[in-house]
Amino acid sequence: MATPSMFATPRGGRVTWWLLGGLAVVLAAVVGLSLGPAGPTWWRVPLVLLDRLPLLSIDSGVTDAQWNIVWQIRAPRVALAALVGAMLSLAGASYQGVFRNPLVDPYLLGVAAGAGLGATIAFAVNRDATATWPINPVPIAAFIGGVVAVALTYTVGTAFGRSRSATTLVLAGVAVTSLATAVQTFVLQRNNDVVRQVYSWILGRLTSATWGDVRLVLPYIAVSAVTLLLYRRVIDVLRVGDDEARALGVNVSQVRIIVVLAATLGTSAAVAVSGLIGFVGIIVPHAVRLLMGSSNRIVLPLSMFAGAAFLIAADIPGRILTSPSETPIGVVTAFFGAPFFLFLLRVREARQ
Amino acid sequence: MNGLTLRGVRVEYGGCAVVSSVDETLSAGEWLCLIGPNGAGKSSLLRALAGIVDFSGSVQLDGSEICGLSARELARQVAFVPQDPVLPDDMSVTDYVMLGRNPYISTFGRESAHDRDVVAGLITELSLAVYARRMLGTLSGGERQRVVIARALAQEAPVLLLDEPTSALDLGHQQHALELVDRLRRAKNLIVVSAMHDLTLAGLYSDRLLLLHQGVGVARGSAREVLRSETLAEFYGVSARVIHEQDGTVVVVPQRSHGEI
């Protein structure tokens, strides 16, 4: 009885989009591996990558030293850009879905301010006490700061407002953000000498990425991304509003807390290793929506792929244009992101 | 024990009762219309039955309490059409009707061939096939109302709740929508509970009326029994003529005062 033509997205169509998204990430990664100061000539890199694949043998003319630059310096950076970009975009799309507000970003509930505070404290204490530690305490402090801030937002938001009210939660996020920023400013005032380090961290950077960083965040981002993708159909049901979603059988407050926690976990991990990279969580999901419509079943996975490809690409100008010094990636994404955001606002206004 | 039974149903907002001690029994295929002035508690009662707001008292469907049911289980028993449904502009009609299948699709799953059959069947049955791939933002008021009813029917629930189903429609579309509900409840043996402001239409289509005033049921019965000038004057504060047509239809017409009030 079902007429296939009634259904706008046949199953084959969805598989195609996943494949295209994956292909875009691979292409961006190859470009990202090929470009940069030092290392082999750019066109040799795709050849050496093919050479490294099983069953293929190509004479690429790349020396072992050059390969080390590609694999030990550029590759972790590309991998980290892909993970962070995918995570921020997916978390942004999920937040926008569960709060039904297209302008919220993954930093909404205080992740950024909490992570910033954690990192600031770590920098301030770092000088003497932690100098001999085997691991860098900054990412860990940032991660903990981000998670604690969102936990605080959630506790306050649900204690003072009915758990079904998303507005109370968002306002609690604003309050927690202000509080964390105030404490951060206070700590900075007392420790003037780390201002420069904190400032550079806040701008976001992938400069010192190692395979160790990738291994550090991969588990959190994987758990977070899988959870969010599994919930994409239910997040789509929320588009009709909390009340109607409830009447359609969705346990709205439960779904919201699971999605927010998963998105926070992944975002905190991303922020911990890369600092605060702005606008990715807003512009990537929006660009996907402009092209593909607002169905979260499509927007979530495609935002993940597009975010990975976008951040790999955004990392390239930063390391080439101003070489040998680096432009922070947060500056690059904001430089392109802010005008794009204004453009989207204008398109939205024109449509309404 | 078959049917829907309400006993002492009470809904409170912040300690203030907006619905108190409503008792009602409905059997399959029956249509009850809630009437009453603004703020009488009609919508709150419907929202309580739909599981959107909490209530105290007992609501039984076929002998079992609905208040212990999960949101998913309740959505298989009770479908709700709100007064101002949210229709995302760029969602297709088919995708929207498919939302009604949510209680049957596992959280992490996707719709089955059966779900698609149900949706396609309803779209055809409600003459929506030509709109199936259109976006909701492009539909007229009458089309939107049919689409929302289709979504509710996709829940395949024995109880259908309608909050002001005709408030946004012109006279012709009001009739079409109510005729549609009337046909469907007979065909599918649905229990229908609707809140309505148009008393003539309420009396015309429903089997029984329940007049709510400040959350309490103050009059119940057929249109002839409930729709009386003195009752309407008391609870609506309206001066209205009630005309009894020969075919049994009760027509309520407000009276113009010519500036004398």
Interface residues (C-beta under 8 A of the other chain):
Chain A: M1 A2 T3 S5 M6 F7 A8 L230 Y231 R233 V234 V237 R239 V240 G241 D243 E244 R246 A247 L248 G249 V250 N251 G293 S294 S295
Chain B: R47 A50 G51 I52 S70 A71 R72 E73 L74 A75 R76 V78 A79 F80 P82 P85 V86 L87 P88 D90 M91 S92 T94 D95 L99 G100 N102 P103 I105 T107 F108 G109 R110 A113 R116 D117 V119 A120 G121 I123 A129 A132 R133 Q155
